[in-house]
Amino acid sequence: MKNWDAIVVGAGIIGLALALELNKRGLRVLVVEKGEPGREASWAAGGMLCDFPLETQPELRELATASAGMYPEFVSELENESGLKIDLRAVGTLIFVSRKTGHGPGSALPRPLEELEPALRAKDSAGFFVKERCVDPRHLTAAAIAAARHRGVEFSSGEEVLAVEVADGKVCGVRTSRTQFAAGVVVNCAGAWAGQISPHSFPTRPVKGQMLCVDMPEKEMVRHVVRTIGWPQDVYLIPRSDGRMTIGATSEEAGFDKETVSETISKLRQAAMDLVPRLADARVLETWAGLRPGTPDKLPILGATATPGYFVATGHFRDGILLAPVTATVMGQVMAGEKPEFELKAFGAERFPR
Ligand SMILES: Cc1cc2nc3c(=O)[nH]c(=O)nc-3n(C[C@H](O)[C@H](O)[C@H](O)COP(=O)(O)OP(=O)(O)OC[C@H]3O[C@@H](n4cnc5c(N)ncnc54)[C@H](O)[C@@H]3O)c2cc1C
C-alpha cells in the first residue's frame, strides 16, 4: 500500500491551506476528497474577511485579526505559485444599522455617502466604515488547488473517507469507499461532514446559506462591501473587480439540503435593490446554496484528538475563508508537536462530551 506522511481529509479551503503548510514543512501529503476539490462551502462563500468585535465571538478575535493580517501574503504566495489571479479587494466595508437599533460598529463614514457610494440609498440608517478586505473564494480555492498540485501535494478525488484507521492505539491511515491509504498522521478537514467519519463524531452540522450573483450595470458601480444589520432583512453585497456582485445570504437549519428556493432568492435580491435601486437592471448570473460547518458553540474545532496521530480542523462556520491562513499555521505547529503561537484551548475537540 502506498504510504504518505500525512493525509488531509477534505479539499475545502481549510484542507487545502493546511495541505500546503504541511508540504512546506517537508511532509508528503495526500488530500482525499469525496467530491471535486473546492466545491462545497469554500466555493459557496461570500469571501468577506470580517474582523471586528461586533461580528466575531470574543474567543475568536485573536485568530480572526491574525488571519486578516496574513491575507495579503497568503494571496500573493498562492497567486505566484499557481499563476492564477485572486480578487483580493481592500476598499473596505460600509455597514448600515437601522437607526432604531442604535449604535453601530466601526468608525463614522470618512466622507458623505453620496461621494463614497453614489448608487446607494440607505435611508433611516446609520452608516459606519470598517477597514476590511474581501476575496473571491472561488478564485482562492482554485489557486490553492493549483499551488498544492504544483508543489507535489497529491489528490484523490471522488472518494469518500469512511473511517480513520487505528492500529496499536494510533492512526495508521484511512479507509475510503474504494480503498485504503496509509499514513501516520491524518487530519479531518471535512467541513460540515466532519462528524460522519469514525471513530470520533465531532458535533459539526450544516448551516445552509443561499446566495445569488448579478452582473452590475456598470463595473465598480458599488465599490465597497455593503452590509446591513437589523433591517427587515440583513443582507450583504460584495462587488468583484470584474463587475459581478455577490448578494447573500440566508442562515438556515435545513440538514444537508443545498437547493435554492426562488422566493428566498427574490427576497435577497429585493433587499439588495432596496439598498441600490439600480440593481433592478442587473442580470442574475447564478444562484446557489452552500453548507457552513457549524458547531454547538459556533467556534471551530482545532487540534489533536484523543487518538494519537489524528487531528481535526473544522467547524469554521461563517469565517472559514477568513480563518484559513491562521488555521493552517497553528495546525501545522500542533501537528509538528510545536507549541502553537495562539492559545487554542477554546477550540479543543475535548470540550464536547464524546
Ligand atoms: C453562503 C455562505 C457564505 C459564506 N460567507 C463567508 C464569508 O463571507 N467569509 C468567510 O470567511 N466565510 C464564509 N463562509 C463560511 C466558509 O465558506 C466556511 O467556513 C469554509 O469554507 C469552510 O471550509 P472547509 O474547508 O472547512 O469546508 P468545505 O469547503 O465544505 O470543505 C470540506 C470538504 O470536505 C469534503 N468531505 C466531506 N466529507 C468527506 C469525506 N468523508 N471524505 C472525503 N472528503 C470529504 C467535502 O466534499 C468538502 O469538499 C460562508 C459559507 C456559506 C455557505
The ligand as a MOL file (V3000), in Angstrom:
LIG
                    3D

  0  0  0     0  0            999 V3000
M  V30 BEGIN CTAB
M  V30 COUNTS 53 58 0 0 0
M  V30 BEGIN ATOM
M  V30 1 C -23.4080 31.0940 1.8430 0
M  V30 2 C -22.1030 31.1320 2.5930 0
M  V30 3 C -21.4420 32.3390 2.7620 0
M  V30 4 C -20.2270 32.3770 3.4530 0
M  V30 5 N -19.5530 33.5660 3.5320 0
M  V30 6 C -18.3440 33.5990 4.1470 0
M  V30 7 C -17.6010 34.8030 4.1830 0
M  V30 8 O -18.0310 35.8380 3.6580 0
M  V30 9 N -16.3880 34.7980 4.8260 0
M  V30 10 C -15.8780 33.6750 5.4160 0
M  V30 11 O -14.7840 33.7380 5.9970 0
M  V30 12 N -16.5720 32.5150 5.3780 0
M  V30 13 C -17.7820 32.4480 4.7690 0
M  V30 14 N -18.4910 31.2880 4.7430 0
M  V30 15 C -18.0010 30.1440 5.5110 0
M  V30 16 C -16.9260 29.3820 4.7650 0
M  V30 17 O -17.3810 29.1050 3.4730 0
M  V30 18 C -16.6180 28.0790 5.5050 0
M  V30 19 O -16.3850 28.3080 6.8740 0
M  V30 20 C -15.3730 27.4210 4.8950 0
M  V30 21 O -15.4970 27.3220 3.5000 0
M  V30 22 C -15.1530 26.0600 5.4960 0
M  V30 23 O -14.1120 25.4470 4.7830 0
M  V30 24 P -13.8800 23.8990 4.9250 0
M  V30 25 O -12.6960 23.5640 4.1030 0
M  V30 26 O -13.8820 23.5210 6.3670 0
M  V30 27 O -15.2380 23.2510 4.3500 0
M  V30 28 P -15.6610 22.8760 2.8610 0
M  V30 29 O -15.2990 23.9040 1.8920 0
M  V30 30 O -17.0880 22.4520 2.9240 0
M  V30 31 O -14.7410 21.6420 2.5550 0
M  V30 32 C -14.9090 20.3870 3.1760 0
M  V30 33 C -14.5690 19.3530 2.1280 0
M  V30 34 O -14.5630 18.0610 2.7270 0
M  V30 35 C -15.1060 17.1410 1.8050 0
M  V30 36 N -15.5340 15.9550 2.5520 0
M  V30 37 C -16.5490 15.8820 3.4380 0
M  V30 38 N -16.6380 14.6200 3.9360 0
M  V30 39 C -15.6760 13.9080 3.3500 0
M  V30 40 C -15.2980 12.5420 3.4480 0
M  V30 41 N -15.8960 11.6870 4.2790 0
M  V30 42 N -14.2530 12.1040 2.6820 0
M  V30 43 C -13.6110 12.9770 1.8430 0
M  V30 44 N -13.9440 14.2910 1.7180 0
M  V30 45 C -14.9660 14.7340 2.4610 0
M  V30 46 C -16.2460 17.9140 1.1700 0
M  V30 47 O -16.6490 17.3370 -0.0480 0
M  V30 48 C -15.6340 19.2860 1.0210 0
M  V30 49 O -15.0030 19.4770 -0.2230 0
M  V30 50 C -19.6900 31.1970 4.0230 0
M  V30 51 C -20.3480 29.9860 3.8200 0
M  V30 52 C -21.5400 29.9480 3.1070 0
M  V30 53 C -22.2130 28.6180 2.8770 0
M  V30 END ATOM
M  V30 BEGIN BOND
M  V30 1 1 1 2
M  V30 2 1 2 3
M  V30 3 2 2 52
M  V30 4 2 3 4
M  V30 5 1 4 5
M  V30 6 1 4 50
M  V30 7 2 5 6
M  V30 8 1 6 7
M  V30 9 1 6 13
M  V30 10 2 7 8
M  V30 11 1 7 9
M  V30 12 1 9 10
M  V30 13 2 10 11
M  V30 14 1 10 12
M  V30 15 2 12 13
M  V30 16 1 13 14
M  V30 17 1 14 15
M  V30 18 1 14 50
M  V30 19 1 15 16
M  V30 20 1 16 17
M  V30 21 1 16 18
M  V30 22 1 18 19
M  V30 23 1 18 20
M  V30 24 1 20 21
M  V30 25 1 20 22
M  V30 26 1 22 23
M  V30 27 1 23 24
M  V30 28 2 24 25
M  V30 29 1 24 26
M  V30 30 1 24 27
M  V30 31 1 27 28
M  V30 32 2 28 29
M  V30 33 1 28 30
M  V30 34 1 28 31
M  V30 35 1 31 32
M  V30 36 1 32 33
M  V30 37 1 33 34
M  V30 38 1 33 48
M  V30 39 1 34 35
M  V30 40 1 35 36
M  V30 41 1 35 46
M  V30 42 1 36 37
M  V30 43 1 36 45
M  V30 44 2 37 38
M  V30 45 1 38 39
M  V30 46 1 39 40
M  V30 47 2 39 45
M  V30 48 1 40 41
M  V30 49 2 40 42
M  V30 50 1 42 43
M  V30 51 2 43 44
M  V30 52 1 44 45
M  V30 53 1 46 47
M  V30 54 1 46 48
M  V30 55 1 48 49
M  V30 56 2 50 51
M  V30 57 1 51 52
M  V30 58 1 52 53
M  V30 END BOND
M  V30 END CTAB
M  END
